[in-house]
Amino acid sequence: MRSGTQPLLGLLLLLSLQGSPLTEACSCAMTHPQDAFCSADIVIRAKVVGKKLLRDGHFGTMRYTVKQMKVSGLIEKVQHVQHIYTDASEGLCGVKFDINKYQYLITGRVYDGKVYTGLCNFNERWERLSLAQKKGINHRYQLGCNCRIKPCHYLPCFVTSKNECLWTDMLSHFGYPGYQSRHYACIQQKEGYCSWYRGMTSRDKTAINATDP
C-alpha cells in the first residue's frame, strides 16, 4: 500500500473481479495456520494499545499502535513493529482489534516498511490458540514451509506428491478451527517427504503419514 489511493484501488479491483456491490462482505479462502504463517511477511505477538483513523483514500485506514511482545516468522525487513495498518472497512477485509485487553497473534505483509493485515490474514487472541499452534508459531511451522498443505473439500481426495499433507478439516469443521488446524503441523521428514506431526510433550510425539488426519 504505497499511497492513500490504495484502499480505493483495492475496492475497484474487488468490484471488477466479483461484480459485488459496496455492501459485499469480505470473503477469504480457508487457510491452515501453518500456511498463513509461511506466507506472511511478518508474524508478531503483541498487545494493541491504541488506534487512529487515517483519512486517506475513500474509506480510510485504521492504524493500530501495538506493544510488541515477540516477532516470529521469516521476515528481516522489520525488526520492531510499532503500528499495524488495516482497511477501516470490514467490507474490504479490515480487521478490528480490542484496545488494551488482549495479546494477539498478528500476521501481515510489509509494504514500504509498514505492516498491513486484514481479515484474510491469520489474526487471533493468543489465549485462544491451542498449545500446538503456539509451538507451531514459535518453531514448528517454519520447519514445514517447504511442504504443501492440500485441502480436501470432497471425498475421495489424495496426495499427489511426497511434499503434500492432506488437510481434511473442511469435511467436518469447515476449515479453521478444525482438529488438524488446532493440533497438527505438516513437517518435512527424510528424503523430502512431508507428514502431519503432533507434538505435545516429550512423552507424546507422534508423526503420522501424509494421508492420515
Z-matrix of the N, CA and C atoms (Angstrom, degrees):
N
C 1 1.454
C 2 1.515 1 108.62
N 3 1.327 2 115.74 1 93.47
C 4 1.452 3 119.05 2 -169.86
C 5 1.520 4 113.35 3 -99.17
N 6 1.327 5 119.87 4 -1.76
C 7 1.449 6 120.20 5 178.30
C 8 1.503 7 109.95 6 -155.04
N 9 1.319 8 116.03 7 168.71
C 10 1.449 9 120.92 8 -178.94
C 11 1.506 10 113.17 9 -67.67
N 12 1.342 11 118.49 10 -14.01
C 13 1.463 12 120.51 11 179.79
C 14 1.515 13 112.39 12 -85.43
N 15 1.344 14 117.32 13 -3.05
C 16 1.462 15 119.64 14 -174.63
C 17 1.528 16 113.64 15 -61.48
N 18 1.371 17 119.92 16 -43.14
C 19 1.461 18 118.26 17 178.61
C 20 1.516 19 112.62 18 -58.70
N 21 1.360 20 117.59 19 -39.12
C 22 1.450 21 120.38 20 178.73
C 23 1.516 22 110.98 21 -67.57
N 24 1.339 23 116.71 22 -41.18
C 25 1.455 24 119.69 23 177.39
C 26 1.521 25 110.85 24 -62.11
N 27 1.357 26 115.67 25 -38.57
C 28 1.462 27 119.31 26 177.23
C 29 1.507 28 111.45 27 -62.73
N 30 1.334 29 117.22 28 -38.40
C 31 1.460 30 121.09 29 178.69
C 32 1.525 31 110.64 30 -65.30
N 33 1.343 32 116.64 31 -46.00
C 34 1.456 33 119.62 32 179.77
C 35 1.511 34 111.41 33 -61.50
N 36 1.325 35 117.33 34 -38.27
C 37 1.456 36 120.94 35 177.97
C 38 1.515 37 110.48 36 -65.58
N 39 1.343 38 116.43 37 -42.21
C 40 1.458 39 120.93 38 179.06
C 41 1.513 40 110.85 39 -60.78
N 42 1.340 41 116.94 40 -43.90
C 43 1.461 42 120.39 41 -178.88
C 44 1.516 43 111.44 42 -68.38
N 45 1.326 44 117.39 43 -37.79
C 46 1.454 45 119.81 44 -178.50
C 47 1.506 46 112.19 45 -69.78
N 48 1.333 47 117.21 46 -31.77
C 49 1.458 48 120.60 47 -178.98
C 50 1.517 49 111.94 48 -82.27
N 51 1.323 50 117.70 49 -34.98
C 52 1.447 51 120.11 50 -172.20
C 53 1.515 52 113.63 51 -112.58
N 54 1.345 53 118.41 52 -12.34
C 55 1.444 54 120.54 53 -176.37
C 56 1.515 55 111.34 54 60.76
N 57 1.327 56 117.22 55 35.07
C 58 1.450 57 122.19 56 -171.55
C 59 1.512 58 110.68 57 -95.07
N 60 1.335 59 117.86 58 148.99
C 61 1.451 60 120.87 59 173.08
C 62 1.513 61 110.57 60 -74.17
N 63 1.330 62 116.50 61 171.38
C 64 1.460 63 120.92 62 -177.78
C 65 1.515 64 112.01 63 -62.90
N 66 1.328 65 117.42 64 -22.91
C 67 1.456 66 120.24 65 -177.47
C 68 1.525 67 112.68 66 -88.17
N 69 1.326 68 118.00 67 2.83
C 70 1.457 69 120.94 68 -178.79
C 71 1.527 70 110.24 69 -61.01
N 72 1.326 71 116.46 70 131.28
C 73 1.455 72 120.68 71 -179.52
C 74 1.519 73 110.15 72 -74.93
N 75 1.330 74 115.27 73 157.27
C 76 1.454 75 121.13 74 176.59
C 77 1.523 76 109.78 75 -64.40
N 78 1.318 77 116.81 76 137.06
C 79 1.461 78 122.01 77 179.67
C 80 1.520 79 109.03 78 -125.90
N 81 1.335 80 116.69 79 127.80
C 82 1.462 81 121.49 80 -176.37
C 83 1.523 82 110.01 81 -128.35
N 84 1.317 83 116.31 82 144.73
C 85 1.457 84 121.00 83 174.46
C 86 1.523 85 109.61 84 -72.94
N 87 1.339 86 116.82 85 147.25
C 88 1.457 87 120.86 86 176.70
C 89 1.522 88 109.91 87 -66.78
N 90 1.312 89 116.39 88 135.58
C 91 1.459 90 121.51 89 -176.74
C 92 1.517 91 109.78 90 -137.22
N 93 1.324 92 116.54 91 131.98
C 94 1.463 93 120.36 92 172.54
C 95 1.527 94 108.41 93 -68.19
N 96 1.339 95 119.00 94 143.22
C 97 1.475 96 120.48 95 -179.48
C 98 1.522 97 113.45 96 -53.83
N 99 1.321 98 117.71 97 -32.45
C 100 1.464 99 119.66 98 178.60
C 101 1.521 100 110.94 99 -65.47
N 102 1.345 101 117.56 100 -42.90
C 103 1.463 102 120.23 101 176.92
C 104 1.523 103 110.81 102 -62.84
N 105 1.346 104 116.12 103 -40.53
C 106 1.456 105 119.80 104 178.45
C 107 1.526 106 110.60 105 -61.92
N 108 1.326 107 116.95 106 -40.61
C 109 1.461 108 122.35 107 178.46
C 110 1.527 109 110.53 108 -63.99
N 111 1.331 110 116.10 109 -49.75
C 112 1.465 111 120.41 110 -173.66
C 113 1.530 112 112.60 111 -69.70
N 114 1.327 113 117.71 112 -27.52
C 115 1.456 114 120.33 113 -178.36
C 116 1.530 115 112.78 114 -90.25
N 117 1.331 116 116.93 115 -10.14
C 118 1.468 117 120.20 116 -178.84
C 119 1.523 118 111.09 117 -79.52
N 120 1.332 119 115.70 118 148.26
C 121 1.460 120 120.17 119 171.37
C 122 1.528 121 110.73 120 -73.08
N 123 1.320 122 115.53 121 -34.52
C 124 1.457 123 119.46 122 -175.10
C 125 1.515 124 109.90 123 -147.67
N 126 1.320 125 115.56 124 144.06
C 127 1.465 126 123.11 125 177.75
C 128 1.521 127 106.58 126 -130.63
N 129 1.320 128 117.66 127 120.88
C 130 1.457 129 119.95 128 -178.28
C 131 1.520 130 110.34 129 -130.96
N 132 1.316 131 113.97 130 153.79
C 133 1.458 132 122.38 131 168.99
C 134 1.520 133 106.15 132 -110.13
N 135 1.327 134 116.16 133 122.37
C 136 1.457 135 118.55 134 -172.18
C 137 1.521 136 110.63 135 -154.44
N 138 1.315 137 115.14 136 160.07
C 139 1.457 138 122.53 137 171.77
C 140 1.520 139 107.76 138 -105.81
N 141 1.328 140 116.44 139 133.25
C 142 1.455 141 121.41 140 179.66
C 143 1.528 142 108.34 141 -86.62
N 144 1.330 143 116.90 142 122.57
C 145 1.462 144 120.68 143 -172.74
C 146 1.525 145 113.34 144 -116.70
N 147 1.319 146 118.31 145 -3.40
C 148 1.452 147 119.96 146 178.96
C 149 1.515 148 111.30 147 -171.26
N 150 1.339 149 117.02 148 165.74
C 151 1.458 150 121.28 149 177.40
C 152 1.522 151 109.98 150 -151.10
N 153 1.335 152 115.06 151 154.89
C 154 1.454 153 121.30 152 177.84
C 155 1.516 154 109.17 153 -150.23
N 156 1.325 155 116.93 154 132.51
C 157 1.456 156 121.76 155 176.71
C 158 1.519 157 108.99 156 -84.97
N 159 1.325 158 115.94 157 119.90
C 160 1.457 159 121.66 158 177.36
C 161 1.520 160 108.28 159 -93.73
N 162 1.314 161 117.53 160 124.66
C 163 1.461 162 121.89 161 -176.01
C 164 1.523 163 110.75 162 -84.72
N 165 1.312 164 116.20 163 61.15
C 166 1.456 165 120.78 164 176.49
C 167 1.522 166 109.14 165 -112.38
N 168 1.314 167 116.55 166 146.60
C 169 1.449 168 120.00 167 179.75
C 170 1.521 169 111.73 168 71.61
N 171 1.329 170 115.43 169 -162.17
C 172 1.469 171 121.71 170 -173.97
C 173 1.521 172 112.21 171 -82.67
N 174 1.338 173 116.92 172 -41.21
C 175 1.459 174 121.27 173 -176.39
C 176 1.526 175 112.83 174 -107.02
N 177 1.309 176 117.35 175 -16.06
C 178 1.443 177 120.33 176 -178.26
C 179 1.518 178 112.59 177 91.33
N 180 1.320 179 114.93 178 165.68
C 181 1.456 180 122.45 179 179.00
C 182 1.526 181 108.63 180 -124.96
N 183 1.326 182 116.56 181 135.81
C 184 1.461 183 120.63 182 176.41
C 185 1.530 184 108.77 183 -92.44
N 186 1.320 185 115.29 184 127.08
C 187 1.461 186 120.21 185 177.01
C 188 1.522 187 108.78 186 -109.06
N 189 1.328 188 115.86 187 115.71
C 190 1.455 189 121.48 188 177.60
C 191 1.524 190 109.56 189 -97.39
N 192 1.320 191 115.66 190 135.34
C 193 1.460 192 121.14 191 173.63
C 194 1.521 193 108.22 192 -94.16
N 195 1.325 194 116.93 193 131.12
C 196 1.458 195 120.78 194 -175.37
C 197 1.518 196 110.91 195 -123.12
N 198 1.309 197 114.50 196 149.30
C 199 1.455 198 122.32 197 169.78
C 200 1.519 199 106.23 198 -102.17
N 201 1.301 200 115.09 199 105.37
C 202 1.460 201 121.58 200 -172.10
C 203 1.523 202 111.56 201 -72.86
N 204 1.350 203 114.81 202 131.40
C 205 1.458 204 120.14 203 176.80
C 206 1.531 205 111.19 204 -98.90
N 207 1.336 206 115.01 205 -43.01
C 208 1.455 207 119.30 206 -176.34
C 209 1.515 208 109.69 207 -160.95
N 210 1.338 209 116.12 208 144.45
C 211 1.459 210 122.34 209 174.57
C 212 1.515 211 108.39 210 -111.29
N 213 1.331 212 115.16 211 130.37
C 214 1.458 213 120.59 212 176.16
C 215 1.522 214 107.94 213 -124.39
N 216 1.328 215 115.81 214 -179.45
C 217 1.450 216 119.80 215 170.84
C 218 1.499 217 114.21 216 100.95
N 219 1.333 218 115.30 217 -154.74
C 220 1.452 219 121.81 218 -166.71
C 221 1.520 220 113.14 219 -113.38
N 222 1.320 221 117.24 220 5.65
C 223 1.456 222 119.93 221 -170.23
C 224 1.528 223 111.47 222 -91.08
N 225 1.305 224 115.28 223 143.38
C 226 1.461 225 120.55 224 172.23
C 227 1.528 226 110.69 225 -124.28
N 228 1.342 227 116.29 226 3.76
C 229 1.461 228 119.90 227 -176.51
C 230 1.524 229 111.60 228 -76.07
N 231 1.331 230 117.06 229 -30.62
C 232 1.455 231 121.04 230 -174.85
C 233 1.520 232 108.98 231 -128.03
N 234 1.314 233 116.84 232 122.07
C 235 1.459 234 120.76 233 -179.77
C 236 1.527 235 112.00 234 -94.24
N 237 1.320 236 116.36 235 -28.66
C 238 1.461 237 119.99 236 179.55
C 239 1.520 238 108.80 237 -139.39
N 240 1.315 239 116.39 238 132.23
C 241 1.463 240 122.00 239 -177.71
C 242 1.520 241 108.95 240 -110.39
N 243 1.313 242 115.95 241 124.40
C 244 1.463 243 121.33 242 176.80
C 245 1.524 244 111.53 243 -108.69
N 246 1.359 245 116.36 244 -32.03
C 247 1.451 246 120.30 245 -177.42
C 248 1.534 247 111.14 246 -131.28
N 249 1.318 248 114.92 247 146.14
C 250 1.457 249 123.15 248 173.38
C 251 1.521 250 107.03 249 -119.41
N 252 1.335 251 117.36 250 133.18
C 253 1.454 252 122.01 251 -178.06
C 254 1.531 253 110.09 252 -111.77
N 255 1.347 254 115.46 253 143.01
C 256 1.458 255 120.70 254 177.36
C 257 1.522 256 108.17 255 -153.37
N 258 1.325 257 117.27 256 157.63
C 259 1.460 258 120.38 257 176.01
C 260 1.524 259 109.99 258 -61.38
N 261 1.328 260 116.37 259 140.77
C 262 1.459 261 120.45 260 179.32
C 263 1.526 262 111.59 261 -71.19
N 264 1.333 263 117.16 262 -22.85
C 265 1.462 264 121.72 263 -178.61
C 266 1.522 265 110.79 264 -94.33
N 267 1.332 266 117.21 265 126.77
C 268 1.462 267 120.69 266 174.76
C 269 1.523 268 110.92 267 -66.38
N 270 1.330 269 117.52 268 -27.01
C 271 1.454 270 121.05 269 176.45
C 272 1.514 271 112.69 270 -63.74
N 273 1.341 272 116.38 271 -23.11
C 274 1.464 273 121.93 272 175.08
C 275 1.524 274 110.56 273 -102.64
N 276 1.310 275 115.79 274 23.71
C 277 1.461 276 123.32 275 174.97
C 278 1.527 277 113.15 276 73.04
N 279 1.316 278 117.36 277 23.94
C 280 1.456 279 119.61 278 173.11
C 281 1.518 280 110.78 279 -69.66
N 282 1.323 281 116.94 280 141.28
C 283 1.466 282 121.71 281 -177.55
C 284 1.521 283 109.19 282 -106.79
N 285 1.324 284 116.65 283 145.70
C 286 1.458 285 121.83 284 179.86
C 287 1.531 286 109.52 285 -112.38
N 288 1.320 287 116.21 286 132.44
C 289 1.464 288 122.49 287 177.23
C 290 1.525 289 109.51 288 -115.97
N 291 1.336 290 116.10 289 144.54
C 292 1.460 291 120.95 290 173.56
C 293 1.529 292 109.45 291 -76.69
N 294 1.311 293 115.63 292 145.53
C 295 1.457 294 121.34 293 -175.86
C 296 1.529 295 110.13 294 -95.99
N 297 1.334 296 115.83 295 130.93
C 298 1.468 297 123.18 296 174.84
C 299 1.525 298 113.42 297 56.17
N 300 1.340 299 115.76 298 37.62
C 301 1.463 300 118.94 299 179.68
C 302 1.524 301 112.78 300 -123.96
N 303 1.332 302 117.16 301 -47.70
C 304 1.459 303 120.08 302 -169.11
C 305 1.526 304 111.06 303 -131.65
N 306 1.326 305 114.46 304 159.73
C 307 1.451 306 120.93 305 163.19
C 308 1.525 307 107.59 306 -88.95
N 309 1.309 308 115.85 307 137.83
C 310 1.463 309 121.36 308 -178.16
C 311 1.528 310 110.92 309 -119.07
N 312 1.320 311 114.59 310 147.35
C 313 1.460 312 120.40 311 160.73
C 314 1.522 313 105.57 312 -90.61
N 315 1.331 314 116.61 313 125.42
C 316 1.462 315 121.71 314 -177.82
C 317 1.518 316 108.75 315 -128.12
N 318 1.324 317 116.53 316 127.95
C 319 1.457 318 120.98 317 174.25
C 320 1.519 319 108.48 318 -114.67
N 321 1.325 320 116.49 319 150.21
C 322 1.458 321 117.44 320 -178.06
C 323 1.510 322 113.63 321 -167.14
N 324 1.323 323 114.23 322 -176.18
C 325 1.457 324 123.88 323 177.22
C 326 1.520 325 109.77 324 -111.01
N 327 1.313 326 116.07 325 155.27
C 328 1.460 327 121.37 326 -179.82
C 329 1.522 328 108.94 327 -114.49
N 330 1.338 329 115.49 328 123.63
C 331 1.463 330 122.53 329 175.55
C 332 1.527 331 108.05 330 -128.56
N 333 1.321 332 115.41 331 124.11
C 334 1.471 333 120.75 332 179.26
C 335 1.519 334 111.99 333 49.77
N 336 1.323 335 116.31 334 40.24
C 337 1.456 336 121.12 335 176.66
C 338 1.514 337 115.34 336 80.03
N 339 1.345 338 118.17 337 2.17
C 340 1.458 339 122.35 338 179.07
C 341 1.522 340 110.13 339 -109.20
N 342 1.339 341 115.92 340 145.38
C 343 1.459 342 121.78 341 -178.25
C 344 1.528 343 109.47 342 -98.23
N 345 1.316 344 116.64 343 124.08
C 346 1.463 345 123.34 344 178.78
C 347 1.519 346 109.81 345 -115.48
N 348 1.325 347 115.89 346 142.35
C 349 1.462 348 120.56 347 176.21
C 350 1.523 349 109.32 348 -141.61
N 351 1.325 350 116.42 349 173.36
C 352 1.457 351 121.36 350 -179.41
C 353 1.512 352 110.81 351 -165.56
N 354 1.314 353 116.07 352 -177.42
C 355 1.459 354 120.96 353 -176.99
C 356 1.520 355 112.64 354 -64.12
N 357 1.316 356 117.82 355 -24.59
C 358 1.462 357 120.33 356 -179.81
C 359 1.527 358 112.36 357 -84.78
N 360 1.322 359 116.86 358 -7.32
C 361 1.466 360 120.18 359 169.89
C 362 1.525 361 108.80 360 -84.42
N 363 1.327 362 116.41 361 164.93
C 364 1.456 363 120.93 362 179.07
C 365 1.519 364 108.38 363 -89.34
N 366 1.328 365 116.23 364 103.78
C 367 1.462 366 123.00 365 178.40
C 368 1.526 367 108.13 366 -127.33
N 369 1.325 368 116.44 367 127.85
C 370 1.464 369 119.60 368 -175.79
C 371 1.514 370 109.79 369 -153.20
N 372 1.332 371 115.81 370 149.54
C 373 1.454 372 119.80 371 171.79
C 374 1.524 373 108.90 372 -62.60
N 375 1.334 374 116.24 373 132.59
C 376 1.458 375 121.14 374 -175.10
C 377 1.525 376 112.14 375 -56.70
N 378 1.308 377 117.05 376 -38.53
C 379 1.462 378 121.33 377 -177.79
C 380 1.525 379 112.87 378 -66.13
N 381 1.315 380 117.35 379 -20.75
C 382 1.462 381 120.98 380 -178.69
C 383 1.524 382 112.68 381 -87.63
N 384 1.310 383 117.70 382 -10.10
C 385 1.462 384 120.50 383 178.59
C 386 1.520 385 109.98 384 -75.12
N 387 1.319 386 116.33 385 145.71
C 388 1.458 387 120.27 386 175.04
C 389 1.521 388 109.47 387 -73.70
N 390 1.334 389 116.54 388 164.56
C 391 1.459 390 120.79 389 177.47
C 392 1.523 391 110.65 390 -59.92
N 393 1.326 392 116.78 391 -40.26
C 394 1.465 393 120.28 392 179.88
C 395 1.532 394 110.99 393 -65.32
N 396 1.316 395 118.49 394 -37.45
C 397 1.458 396 120.89 395 177.67
C 398 1.523 397 110.99 396 -66.52
N 399 1.313 398 117.19 397 -40.47
C 400 1.468 399 119.95 398 178.17
C 401 1.522 400 110.52 399 -63.38
N 402 1.341 401 116.51 400 -42.24
C 403 1.465 402 119.44 401 177.64
C 404 1.525 403 110.75 402 -66.99
N 405 1.339 404 115.98 403 -36.07
C 406 1.458 405 119.78 404 177.35
C 407 1.513 406 111.43 405 -61.73
N 408 1.309 407 117.09 406 -45.13
C 409 1.458 408 121.85 407 -179.77
C 410 1.522 409 110.94 408 -65.44
N 411 1.321 410 116.95 409 -38.67
C 412 1.464 411 120.67 410 -177.72
C 413 1.521 412 113.38 411 -75.70
N 414 1.358 413 117.28 412 -24.43
C 415 1.467 414 117.67 413 -174.73
C 416 1.531 415 114.15 414 -158.31
N 417 1.333 416 117.57 415 -51.61
C 418 1.464 417 119.94 416 -164.73
C 419 1.521 418 114.67 417 -69.31
N 420 1.315 419 117.88 418 -40.29
C 421 1.463 420 119.02 419 -177.06
C 422 1.517 421 111.52 420 -56.97
N 423 1.321 422 116.38 421 -37.99
C 424 1.462 423 119.85 422 -178.55
C 425 1.527 424 111.64 423 -63.44
N 426 1.338 425 117.05 424 -27.12
C 427 1.463 426 120.83 425 178.00
C 428 1.523 427 111.90 426 -70.87
N 429 1.328 428 117.19 427 -16.14
C 430 1.455 429 120.57 428 -177.33
C 431 1.510 430 114.54 429 -113.75
N 432 1.328 431 117.98 430 15.72
C 433 1.460 432 119.19 431 -177.10
C 434 1.529 433 113.18 432 -69.26
N 435 1.323 434 118.01 433 -15.46
C 436 1.464 435 120.90 434 173.91
C 437 1.526 436 112.11 435 -89.31
N 438 1.322 437 116.35 436 -3.92
C 439 1.466 438 120.90 437 176.98
C 440 1.526 439 109.61 438 -89.11
N 441 1.331 440 114.99 439 163.54
C 442 1.465 441 120.68 440 177.36
C 443 1.522 442 108.61 441 -120.47
N 444 1.338 443 116.07 442 124.46
C 445 1.460 444 120.84 443 175.89
C 446 1.518 445 107.45 444 -92.00
N 447 1.324 446 116.05 445 114.85
C 448 1.462 447 121.76 446 -172.91
C 449 1.528 448 110.02 447 -99.88
N 450 1.335 449 118.54 448 113.90
C 451 1.466 450 120.55 449 -179.78
C 452 1.527 451 111.65 450 -67.97
N 453 1.321 452 115.57 451 140.95
C 454 1.463 453 121.81 452 174.34
C 455 1.524 454 107.25 453 -114.87
N 456 1.316 455 116.97 454 109.70
C 457 1.455 456 121.89 455 -178.53
C 458 1.524 457 112.69 456 -94.87
N 459 1.332 458 116.14 457 -31.82
C 460 1.462 459 121.17 458 -179.21
C 461 1.519 460 109.08 459 -140.88
N 462 1.319 461 116.81 460 141.55
C 463 1.462 462 121.31 461 175.18
C 464 1.522 463 110.51 462 -82.71
N 465 1.353 464 117.71 463 148.18
C 466 1.475 465 126.48 464 -4.08
C 467 1.524 466 111.07 465 -82.26
N 468 1.322 467 116.12 466 154.75
C 469 1.455 468 120.99 467 173.19
C 470 1.524 469 108.29 468 -144.49
N 471 1.325 470 115.26 469 152.08
C 472 1.462 471 120.83 470 -171.65
C 473 1.523 472 109.97 471 -141.33
N 474 1.328 473 115.71 472 156.61
C 475 1.459 474 119.69 473 168.49
C 476 1.520 475 107.75 474 -77.73
N 477 1.305 476 116.81 475 148.84
C 478 1.464 477 121.36 476 -177.59
C 479 1.524 478 112.75 477 -120.07
N 480 1.332 479 117.59 478 -2.65
C 481 1.456 480 120.73 479 175.73
C 482 1.521 481 108.75 480 -150.37
N 483 1.322 482 115.38 481 162.92
C 484 1.461 483 120.00 482 -172.99
C 485 1.523 484 113.23 483 -70.61
N 486 1.334 485 117.58 484 -15.41
C 487 1.465 486 119.04 485 -177.68
C 488 1.531 487 112.27 486 -97.38
N 489 1.334 488 118.25 487 16.47
C 490 1.457 489 121.84 488 -177.65
C 491 1.528 490 112.46 489 -106.00
N 492 1.319 491 115.94 490 144.36
C 493 1.461 492 123.33 491 168.15
C 494 1.527 493 107.30 492 -118.34
N 495 1.313 494 116.79 493 133.44
C 496 1.458 495 121.22 494 -177.00
C 497 1.523 496 109.74 495 -84.22
N 498 1.326 497 115.86 496 120.60
C 499 1.463 498 122.25 497 -177.55
C 500 1.528 499 108.92 498 -101.60
N 501 1.340 500 116.34 499 113.02
C 502 1.464 501 121.27 500 -172.22
C 503 1.532 502 113.28 501 -112.24
N 504 1.312 503 118.48 502 9.20
C 505 1.467 504 120.92 503 -177.95
C 506 1.526 505 112.74 504 -55.08
N 507 1.337 506 117.26 505 -37.71
C 508 1.455 507 119.77 506 -174.60
C 509 1.525 508 113.12 507 -69.02
N 510 1.336 509 117.51 508 -13.40
C 511 1.464 510 119.54 509 176.75
C 512 1.521 511 111.47 510 -69.77
N 513 1.335 512 116.77 511 -30.14
C 514 1.465 513 120.03 512 -178.09
C 515 1.518 514 113.73 513 -128.37
N 516 1.342 515 117.24 514 -21.19
C 517 1.458 516 120.40 515 -175.17
C 518 1.526 517 113.32 516 -120.03
N 519 1.339 518 117.12 517 -0.94
C 520 1.458 519 121.48 518 -178.71
C 521 1.528 520 111.41 519 56.88
N 522 1.340 521 115.58 520 44.19
C 523 1.454 522 119.71 521 177.39
C 524 1.522 523 112.26 522 86.03
N 525 1.327 524 116.42 523 -150.41
C 526 1.456 525 121.72 524 179.35
C 527 1.518 526 108.76 525 -61.25
N 528 1.363 527 120.39 526 134.17
C 529 1.456 528 125.62 527 7.92
C 530 1.520 529 112.77 528 -105.32
N 531 1.312 530 117.79 529 70.72
C 532 1.452 531 121.74 530 177.88
C 533 1.519 532 112.03 531 -73.18
N 534 1.327 533 115.67 532 177.75
C 535 1.459 534 121.22 533 -172.77
C 536 1.533 535 111.89 534 -64.28
N 537 1.327 536 116.90 535 -45.18
C 538 1.463 537 118.76 536 179.06
C 539 1.529 538 111.11 537 -66.34
N 540 1.323 539 116.82 538 -36.80
C 541 1.461 540 119.96 539 178.80
C 542 1.520 541 111.45 540 -63.04
N 543 1.315 542 116.57 541 -37.41
C 544 1.456 543 120.64 542 -173.99
C 545 1.527 544 113.71 543 -88.38
N 546 1.346 545 117.86 544 -23.61
C 547 1.464 546 118.84 545 -169.24
C 548 1.529 547 115.87 546 -127.58
N 549 1.333 548 118.97 547 -4.11
C 550 1.456 549 119.68 548 -174.96
C 551 1.523 550 112.35 549 -130.18
N 552 1.326 551 114.34 550 150.02
C 553 1.459 552 122.81 551 170.95
C 554 1.521 553 108.03 552 -123.72
N 555 1.317 554 116.82 553 144.90
C 556 1.468 555 122.63 554 177.92
C 557 1.524 556 107.28 555 -93.04
N 558 1.339 557 116.52 556 108.18
C 559 1.465 558 122.40 557 -170.24
C 560 1.525 559 110.47 558 -114.40
N 561 1.319 560 115.61 559 141.51
C 562 1.460 561 120.89 560 177.58
C 563 1.519 562 110.23 561 -76.04
N 564 1.327 563 115.78 562 126.64
C 565 1.454 564 122.78 563 179.80
C 566 1.530 565 109.41 564 -102.85
N 567 1.308 566 116.26 565 -159.92
C 568 1.460 567 121.07 566 -178.78
C 569 1.530 568 111.09 567 -66.52
N 570 1.321 569 115.74 568 148.71
C 571 1.455 570 124.05 569 176.18
C 572 1.527 571 112.69 570 59.17
N 573 1.330 572 116.69 571 26.36
C 574 1.449 573 120.16 572 174.70
C 575 1.509 574 116.01 573 83.14
N 576 1.327 575 117.84 574 0.72
C 577 1.469 576 120.29 575 179.28
C 578 1.522 577 109.69 576 -76.09
N 579 1.326 578 114.93 577 142.37
C 580 1.458 579 120.93 578 177.13
C 581 1.525 580 109.76 579 -113.23
N 582 1.326 581 116.42 580 143.41
C 583 1.458 582 120.79 581 179.35
C 584 1.519 583 109.19 582 -149.53
N 585 1.332 584 115.07 583 157.40
C 586 1.459 585 120.13 584 176.74
C 587 1.518 586 109.97 585 -68.23
N 588 1.306 587 115.04 586 140.11
C 589 1.464 588 121.42 587 -177.88
C 590 1.520 589 108.91 588 -132.46
N 591 1.326 590 115.20 589 132.10
C 592 1.448 591 120.39 590 173.17
C 593 1.517 592 107.67 591 -125.17
N 594 1.304 593 117.27 592 118.88
C 595 1.455 594 121.54 593 178.85
C 596 1.510 595 109.52 594 -130.39
N 597 1.308 596 117.35 595 112.02
C 598 1.458 597 120.98 596 -178.53
C 599 1.526 598 111.73 597 -102.63
N 600 1.330 599 116.40 598 -51.56
C 601 1.458 600 121.83 599 178.00
C 602 1.512 601 107.94 600 -138.51
N 603 1.318 602 117.20 601 178.77
C 604 1.459 603 120.70 602 179.42
C 605 1.526 604 111.34 603 -65.19
N 606 1.321 605 118.28 604 -20.07
C 607 1.459 606 121.60 605 179.14
C 608 1.521 607 112.38 606 -96.27
N 609 1.321 608 116.90 607 -2.75
C 610 1.449 609 120.24 608 -176.13
C 611 1.520 610 109.73 609 -135.47
N 612 1.310 611 116.25 610 71.20
C 613 1.449 612 122.21 611 178.38
C 614 1.520 613 108.08 612 -120.47
N 615 1.326 614 115.53 613 115.24
C 616 1.453 615 120.13 614 -173.29
C 617 1.508 616 110.71 615 -131.57
N 618 1.311 617 117.77 616 125.14
C 619 1.446 618 122.43 617 171.27
C 620 1.513 619 108.06 618 -106.32
N 621 1.322 620 117.07 619 130.91
C 622 1.449 621 121.11 620 -178.85
C 623 1.508 622 109.09 621 -121.69
N 624 1.336 623 117.48 622 161.51
C 625 1.455 624 118.77 623 -175.55
C 626 1.518 625 111.10 624 -73.06
N 627 1.335 626 115.33 625 168.19
C 628 1.464 627 121.20 626 -168.44
C 629 1.525 628 112.97 627 -71.91
N 630 1.320 629 119.52 628 -9.04
C 631 1.457 630 120.83 629 -179.03
C 632 1.506 631 111.86 630 -104.30
N 633 1.339 632 118.23 631 2.34
C 634 1.464 633 121.66 632 -174.95
C 635 1.519 634 109.41 633 -111.33
N 636 1.351 635 117.62 634 124.02
C 637 1.451 636 118.42 635 177.37
C 638 1.508 637 112.53 636 -75.39
